[in-house]
Amino acid sequence: MSQGDYKDKYMKKNKITILFIVAVFTTLYFSECLAKDNQDNRDEFKIYFLGASTAEGFPYFLGDSTIGSLISYFFNGEIKGRKIKIKFVKERCASNIVKEAIKIKDEADLVLIYSGHNEFLRYLPNPFCNSKEEAVYYPNFEKKKELVLKEYENAIEKGVIHFKNNHTPIILSSVVANISDFVPSRSMLINPDNRYVVDSLMGFAEKSFNSNNISDALSIYKKIITIEPKFALAYMKAADCFRLLGDFRNAKIFYQKASDYDGSPIRAMEKQNQYLRKLAEKENIYFLDAVKILEDISEDGLIGYNLMWDNCHPRLKAYIAIAFGFVKQIENIFEIERYRKSATVEDVKDFFYIGLKSELEILETTGSYYCRAALLTEDSNCRDNRLTKAEVCFNTALEINPDNSQLLGSIAIYHALRKDKIKSIIFWLKAFNKDPKEVKKRIRNRKVKTIMEGVGIKNLLVLLEKCN
């Protein structure tokens, strides 16, 4: 073999050796990076929370999720030495929530699901009907509701199976609604020919009720239900009678039917909660009965304004109770103990700095929500009921700060919904004087424009600048 052949062989061997060394160091480098990433992941305990505004924590908005923040509070921010990180996946309805959740590549340590109130919102403000005449009668109403419920069930099941296949523990919760105090948006007739009979009987029943003849009123409401077995308002009024008579069991049954037969549903139906429980049993996942938790802390076992701000958003006491329910489930799943054994409303207010400024924002937000809810019904009594709740929130907020421009603008919108043009302009002017930039931005909103046009004001900004 010549000297040149030896040289070529030597060089070839050296190249292989160098490549081998580079490959080893590259592998070690990326292994170290991967290990570091894994270590970073292990430093966090990731909780995915799937839901909408209630899961988010309206009207408190503590962190990304009020319930998630309260869970973290009970565990002092960590589980098994790892910092709790809440990833809130928010969309309006279950199908969109699940769609977004399954896109996430990171692996979660735990998934919480609380969703169900918004499934019919795509049909609002006039779901299933195109005119006022159809507001109490629509022949395909029940069929449409069943289709929406089926879509909801499919979405929740898809989400559960996805995370279950990833071997992620799941806690599926029932969905709480204000059934005893929130008036149905729309009462539907099976037969439109019964409209005048029902209206007449409702009038007689109301007179008996107002005269404190509760039993007589109840009898008339029952008669209406016999004629029209899905007329929501008759169930609501009958439930009120049962409640006054001390029959809370039947009151609960009738309140639930009033909610379920609502022609513009913005509360979860009993069928949804029944499905969630069955799905949890079928897939062998953890189930939290949030409805029962709140029923147990209610004096009469009924969920109303005692525990809820509106149709579906809990008060702080109720949020704490639901979060505590999740906490106890987490303790069982991961065999751990919470840091804080209990918490009062005052404890939570102190920890999260919920002072007068926060109270003002909560009241303004809730009042504005009631104004929006008033637009979801053609029933004048129902609309008045919701606007009255808005008024209470706004008046209480004014006592805290009468000069807040956001609050003053919201009150201006409230008066426009009441068709009080003069008072609406007065409050817009007050808001404009405090913060013209914020008011200009707000009155460009399409819905605000429509509301103001309803009282004959087509260019609010020009009017405010002229008057100022």
MARMAR-578103 format. One record per residue (C-alpha): residue number from 1; residue in one letter; x, y, z. Coordinates in steps of 0.25 Angstrom, whole numbers, plus 2048, in hexadecimal, padded with zeros to 3 digits. Each point is the difference from the previous one (the first is absolute). Last residue first. Layout:
MARMAR-578103
     i   aa     X     Y     Z
   NUM    A     X     Y     Z
...
This chain:
MARMAR-578103
     i   aa     X     Y     Z
   468    N   6E4   91C   869
   467    C   7F2   800   7FA
   466    K   805   801   7F2
   465    E   80B   7F6   802
   464    L   7F6   7F6   807
   463    L   7F6   802   7F4
   462    V   80B   7FE   7F5
   461    L   804   7F3   808
   460    L   7F2   7FA   801
   459    N   7FD   800   7F1
   458    K   7F3   7F9   7FD
   457    I   7F9   803   80D
   456    G   7F1   7FC   7FF
   455    V   7FF   7F7   80C
   454    G   802   7F3   7F9
   453    E   80B   807   7F8
   452    M   807   800   80E
   451    I   7FF   7F1   801
   450    T   805   7FE   7F2
   449    K   80C   808   802
   448    V   803   7F9   80D
   447    K   7FF   7F3   7F8
   446    R   809   805   7F5
   445    N   80B   805   80A
   444    R   805   80E   7FB
   443    I   7F9   805   80D
   442    R   80B   7F9   808
   441    K   80C   806   7FA
   440    K   7FB   80E   801
   439    V   7FC   7FE   80E
   438    E   80E   7FB   804
   437    K   807   80C   7F9
   436    P   7F6   80A   806
   435    D   803   7FB   80F
   434    K   7FA   808   80B
   433    N   7F8   80A   7F8
   432    F   7FB   7F5   7F7
   431    A   7FB   7F8   80B
   430    K   7F8   80B   806
   429    L   7FB   803   7F2
   428    W   7FC   7F2   7FD
   427    F   7F9   800   80E
   426    I   7F7   80C   7FC
   425    I   7FE   7FA   7F2
   424    S   7FA   7F3   806
   423    K   7F8   808   80A
   422    I   7F9   808   7F4
   421    K   7FE   7F4   7F7
   420    D   7F9   7F7   80A
   419    K   7FC   7F4   7F7
   418    R   803   7F7   80C
   417    L   80B   7FA   7F6
   416    A   805   80E   7FF
   415    H   800   802   80F
   414    Y   809   7F3   801
   413    I   80A   805   7F5
   412    A   802   80D   808
   411    I   802   7F8   80D
   410    S   80B   7F8   7F8
   409    G   806   80E   7FC
   408    L   800   804   80F
   407    L   807   7F4   804
   406    Q   80B   801   7F6
   405    S   802   80E   803
   404    N   801   7FE   810
   403    D   7FC   80D   807
   402    P   7F5   7FB   809
   401    N   80A   7F6   807
   400    I   7FC   7F6   80B
   399    E   7F1   805   801
   398    L   7FF   800   7F1
   397    A   804   7F1   800
   396    T   7F4   7FD   809
   395    N   7F7   808   7F6
   394    F   806   7F9   7F4
   393    C   7FD   7F2   806
   392    V   7F2   803   804
   391    E   7FD   806   7F2
   390    A   806   7F3   7FA
   389    K   7F6   7F8   808
   388    T   7F5   809   7FC
   387    L   804   7FE   7F1
   386    R   7FF   7F1   802
   385    N   7F2   800   805
   384    D   7FB   80B   7F6
   383    R   805   7F7   7F5
   382    C   7F9   7F4   806
   381    N   7F3   808   801
   380    S   801   805   7F2
   379    D   802   7F3   7FA
   378    E   808   801   7F3
   377    T   80C   7FB   806
   376    L   80F   800   7FE
   375    L   802   80F   800
   374    A   7FE   800   810
   373    A   80C   7F6   801
   372    R   809   80B   7FA
   371    C   7FB   80A   80B
   370    Y   801   7F5   80A
   369    Y   80F   7FE   7FC
   368    S   802   80F   801
   367    G   7FB   800   80E
   366    T   80A   7F4   803
   365    T   80C   807   7FA
   364    E   7FC   80D   808
   363    L   7FE   7F9   80D
   362    I   80D   7F8   7FF
   361    E   808   80C   7FB
   360    L   7FB   808   80D
   359    E   803   7F4   809
   358    S   80E   800   7FA
   357    K   802   80E   803
   356    L   7FA   7FE   80E
   355    G   80A   7F5   803
   354    I   803   7F2   7FB
   353    Y   80E   7FF   803
   352    F   802   7F1   7FC
   351    F   804   7FC   80E
   350    D   7F7   809   808
   349    K   7F4   7FD   7F7
   348    V   803   7F1   801
   347    D   800   800   810
   346    E   7F4   809   800
   345    V   7F8   7F6   7F8
   344    T   804   7F5   809
   343    A   80B   7F5   7FE
   342    S   802   7F2   805
   341    K   80C   7F6   802
   340    R   80A   809   7F9
   339    Y   80D   7F8   7FC
   338    R   7F8   7F5   7F9
   337    E   804   7F1   803
   336    I   805   7F7   7F5
   335    E   7FC   7F2   7FB
   334    F   801   805   7F1
   333    I   7F1   7FC   7FC
   332    N   7FA   801   80E
   331    E   806   80E   803
   330    I   7FC   804   7F2
   329    Q   7F2   7FC   803
   328    K   800   808   80D
   327    V   805   80C   7F9
   326    F   7F6   7FF   7F5
   325    G   7F5   801   80B
   324    F   807   80C   806
   323    A   800   807   7F3
   322    I   7F1   7FE   7FF
   321    A   7FE   805   80F
   320    I   809   80C   7FD
   319    Y   7F8   804   7F4
   318    A   7F3   7FF   808
   317    K   805   80A   80B
   316    L   806   809   7F5
   315    R   7F2   801   7F9
   314    P   7FE   7F6   7F4
   313    H   7FD   804   7F2
   312    C   7F5   7F8   7F9
   311    N   7F3   808   7FE
   310    D   804   80C   809
   309    W   809   803   80C
   308    M   7FE   7F2   806
   307    L   800   7FA   80E
   306    N   7F5   807   807
   305    Y   7FB   805   7F2
   304    G   7FB   7F2   7FE
   303    I   804   7F2   803
   302    L   7F5   7F8   808
   301    G   804   7F7   80C
   300    D   7F8   809   809
   299    E   80C   805   808
   298    S   809   7FF   7F4
   297    I   80E   7F9   804
   296    D   7FB   7F2   7FC
   295    E   7FA   805   7F3
   294    L   80D   807   7FC
   293    I   808   7F2   802
   292    K   7F5   7F9   7F9
   291    V   801   808   7F3
   290    A   80F   7FF   800
   289    D   7FF   7F1   7FF
   288    L   80F   7FD   7FD
   287    F   802   7F4   7F8
   286    Y   80D   7F8   7FF
   285    I   802   7F7   7F3
   284    N   7FC   7F2   7FE
   283    E   7FC   802   7F1
   282    K   7F2   7FB   802
   281    E   7FE   806   80E
   280    A   805   80E   7FC
   279    L   7F7   7FF   7F4
   278    K   7F4   7FD   808
   277    R   803   80C   809
   276    L   802   809   7F5
   275    Y   7F3   7FB   7F9
   274    Q   7F8   803   80C
   273    N   806   80E   801
   272    Q   7FC   803   7F2
   271    K   7F2   7FA   801
   270    E   7FE   80A   80C
   269    M   802   80C   7F6
   268    A   80B   80A   801
   267    R   7FB   80E   801
   266    I   800   80A   7F5
   265    P   7F4   7F9   7F9
   264    S   7F7   809   7F7
   263    G   7F3   7F8   800
   262    D   801   7FC   80E
   261    Y   7FB   7F2   802
   260    D   80C   7FB   808
   259    S   800   80C   809
   258    A   7F1   7FF   804
   257    K   802   7F1   801
   256    Q   80B   803   80A
   255    Y   7F7   80A   808
   254    F   7F5   7F5   800
   253    I   809   7F5   806
   252    K   806   809   80A
   251    A   7F3   806   805
   250    N   7FB   7F2   801
   249    R   80B   7FC   80A
   248    F   7FF   80E   807
   247    D   7F2   7FE   804
   246    G   800   80C   80B
   245    L   7F3   806   7FA
   244    L   807   80C   7FC
   243    R   80A   7F7   7F8
   242    F   7F4   7F8   7FA
   241    C   7FA   80D   7FB
   240    D   80D   805   7FA
   239    A   801   7F3   7F9
   238    A   7F2   802   7FA
   237    K   805   80D   7FB
   236    M   80D   7FA   7F9
   235    Y   7F8   7F5   7FA
   234    A   7F5   809   7FB
   233    L   80C   809   7FA
   232    A   806   7F4   7F8
   231    F   7F3   7FB   7F8
   230    K   804   7F2   7FD
   229    P   7F4   7F9   804
   228    E   7F6   80A   7FA
   227    I   7F2   7FC   804
   226    T   804   7F8   80C
   225    I   80A   80A   803
   224    I   7F6   80B   800
   223    K   7F7   7F8   80A
   222    K   80D   7FE   809
   221    Y   801   80F   800
   220    I   7F1   802   804
   219    S   802   7F6   80B
   218    L   80C   807   805
   217    A   7F9   80E   800
   216    D   7F5   7FA   809
   215    S   80A   7FA   80A
   214    I   808   80E   800
   213    N   7F4   808   803
   212    N   809   80B   805
   211    S   7F8   80B   7F8
   210    N   80C   802   7F7
   209    F   7FF   7F1   7FD
   208    S   7F2   7FF   7FD
   207    K   801   80C   7F7
   206    E   80C   7FA   7F9
   205    A   7F8   7F3   7FE
   204    F   7F4   807   7F9
   203    G   80A   807   7F7
   202    M   807   7F3   7FC
   201    L   7F3   7FA   7FD
   200    S   7FD   80B   7F6
   199    D   80D   7FF   7F9
   198    V   7FF   7F1   800
   197    V   7F2   801   7F9
   196    Y   805   80A   7F7
   195    R   80C   7F8   7FB
   194    N   7F9   7F3   7FF
   193    D   7FF   801   7F1
   192    P   80F   800   7FF
   191    N   801   7F1   804
   190    I   80D   7FC   806
   189    L   802   80D   806
   188    M   80D   805   804
   187    S   805   809   80C
   186    R   80B   809   7FD
   185    S   80C   806   809
   184    P   7FD   7F8   80C
   183    V   801   808   80D
   182    F   80C   7FE   808
   181    D   7FC   7FE   80F
   180    S   7FF   7F1   803
   179    I   808   7F9   7F5
   178    N   80D   808   801
   177    A   809   7F6   7F8
   176    V   80C   7F7   804
   175    V   807   7F7   7F6
   174    S   804   7F2   804
   173    S   80F   7FE   801
   172    L   809   7F6   7F8
   171    I   80E   7FE   807
   170    I   80A   7FA   7F7
   169    P   80D   7F9   803
   168    T   809   7FF   7F3
   167    H   804   7F3   7FA
   166    N   801   806   7F2
   165    N   7F5   7F7   7FC
   164    K   7F7   806   80B
   163    F   804   80E   7FB
   162    H   7FA   7FD   7F2
   161    I   7F4   7F8   806
   160    V   7FB   80B   809
   159    G   801   80B   7F5
   158    K   7F9   7F7   7F6
   157    E   7F5   7FD   80A
   156    I   7FE   80F   803
   155    A   7FF   803   7F2
   154    N   7F6   7F4   7FD
   153    E   7F7   804   80B
   152    Y   7FF   80F   7FC
   151    E   7FD   7FC   7F2
   150    K   7F5   7F7   805
   149    L   7FB   80B   809
   148    V   7FF   80A   7F4
   147    L   7F9   7F5   7F8
   146    E   7F6   7FE   80B
   145    K   7FD   80F   801
   144    K   7FD   800   7F1
   143    K   7F6   7F5   801
   142    E   7F9   807   80C
   141    F   7FF   80D   7F9
   140    N   7FB   7FA   7F2
   139    P   7F2   805   802
   138    Y   803   80E   805
   137    Y   7F6   808   809
   136    V   802   80A   80A
   135    A   809   80A   7F9
   134    E   7FA   7FC   7F2
   133    E   7F7   80C   801
   132    K   80C   808   804
   131    S   807   7FC   7F3
   130    N   80B   7F7   7FB
   129    C   801   7F5   80B
   128    F   809   7F5   804
   127    P   809   809   808
   126    N   7FD   80E   800
   125    P   80C   807   807
   124    L   805   7F6   7FF
   123    Y   802   7F3   7F7
   122    R   80F   7FF   801
   121    L   7FE   801   80F
   120    F   7F9   7F2   801
   119    E   80D   7F9   805
   118    N   804   80B   80A
   117    H   7FD   7FA   80D
   116    G   807   7F2   7FF
   115    S   80F   800   804
   114    Y   808   7FC   80C
   113    I   80B   7F7   7FD
   112    L   80D   7FE   808
   111    V   80C   7F9   7FA
   110    L   80C   7FC   809
   109    D   80F   7FE   7FE
   108    A   800   806   7F2
   107    E   809   7FC   7F4
   106    D   804   80C   7F7
   105    K   7FB   7FF   7F2
   104    I   7F3   808   801
   103    K   7F8   7FE   7F3
   102    I   7F6   7F6   808
   101    A   7FC   80C   809
   100    E   7FC   809   7F5
    99    K   7F6   7F7   7F9
    98    V   7FB   7FC   80E
    97    I   7FC   80E   803
    96    N   7FA   802   7F3
    95    S   7F7   7F4   801
    94    A   7FD   804   80E
    93    C   7FB   80E   7FD
    92    R   805   80E   803
    91    E   80F   7FD   800
    90    K   80A   801   80B
    89    V   80C   7F6   803
    88    F   806   805   80D
    87    K   80E   7FB   803
    86    I   802   7FF   80F
    85    K   80E   7FF   804
    84    I   802   7FA   80E
    83    K   80F   800   805
    82    R   806   7F3   803
    81    G   803   7FB   80E
    80    K   7F6   7F5   7FF
    79    I   7F5   80A   7FD
    78    E   803   80F   801
    77    G   7F9   80D   801
    76    N   7FC   800   80F
    75    F   7F8   7F3   7FD
    74    F   7F3   808   804
    73    Y   804   80C   7F8
    72    S   803   7F8   7F4
    71    I   7F2   7FB   800
    70    L   7FB   80E   802
    69    S   808   804   7F4
    68    G   7FB   7F5   7F7
    67    I   7F1   804   805
    66    T   803   80E   7FD
    65    S   806   7FD   7F2
    64    D   80B   808   7F9
    63    G   803   808   80D
    62    L   7F4   803   808
    61    F   7F6   805   7F6
    60    Y   7F5   804   80B
    59    P   7F4   802   7F7
    58    F   801   7F5   7FA
    57    G   80A   7F5   804
    56    E   806   7FB   7F4
    55    A   7F9   7F2   802
    54    T   7F3   808   801
    53    S   804   808   7F3
    52    A   803   7F4   7F7
    51    G   806   7F2   803
    50    L   80C   7F7   7FF
    49    F   80A   801   80C
    48    Y   80E   7FA   7FD
    47    I   808   7FE   80C
    46    K   80F   7FF   7FF
    45    F   809   7FD   80C
    44    E   80D   808   7FD
    43    D   80E   7FC   804
    42    R   7FF   7F3   7F8
    41    N   7FE   808   7F3
    40    D   80D   807   803
    39    Q   807   7F3   803
    38    N   7FB   7FA   7F3
    37    D   805   80C   7F9
    36    K   80E   7FF   807
    35    A   800   7F1   7FD
    34    L   7FD   803   7F1
    33    C   80C   80B   800
    32    E   809   7F6   807
    31    S   7FC   7F5   7F6
    30    F   802   80A   7F4
    29    Y   80E   803   805
    28    L   804   7F1   803
    27    T   7FB   7FC   7F2
    26    T   808   80B   7FA
    25    F   80C   7FC   808
    24    V   7FF   7F2   7FB
    23    A   7FD   803   7F2
    22    V   80D   80A   800
    21    I   808   7F5   806
    20    F   7FB   7F6   7F5
    19    L   803   80A   7F5
    18    I   80E   802   805
    17    T   803   7F1   801
    16    I   7FA   7FD   7F2
    15    K   809   80C   7FA
    14    N   80C   7FA   807
    13    K   7FE   7F2   7FA
    12    K   7FF   807   7F2
    11    M   80C   808   802
    10    Y   808   7F3   805
     9    K   7FB   7F8   7F4
     8    D   804   80B   7F6
     7    K   80E   801   807
     6    Y   802   7F1   7FF
     5    D   7FC   800   7F1
     4    G   80A   80C   7FE
     3    Q   80B   7F8   806
     2    S   7FE   7F5   7F7
     1    M   7FA   7F2   804
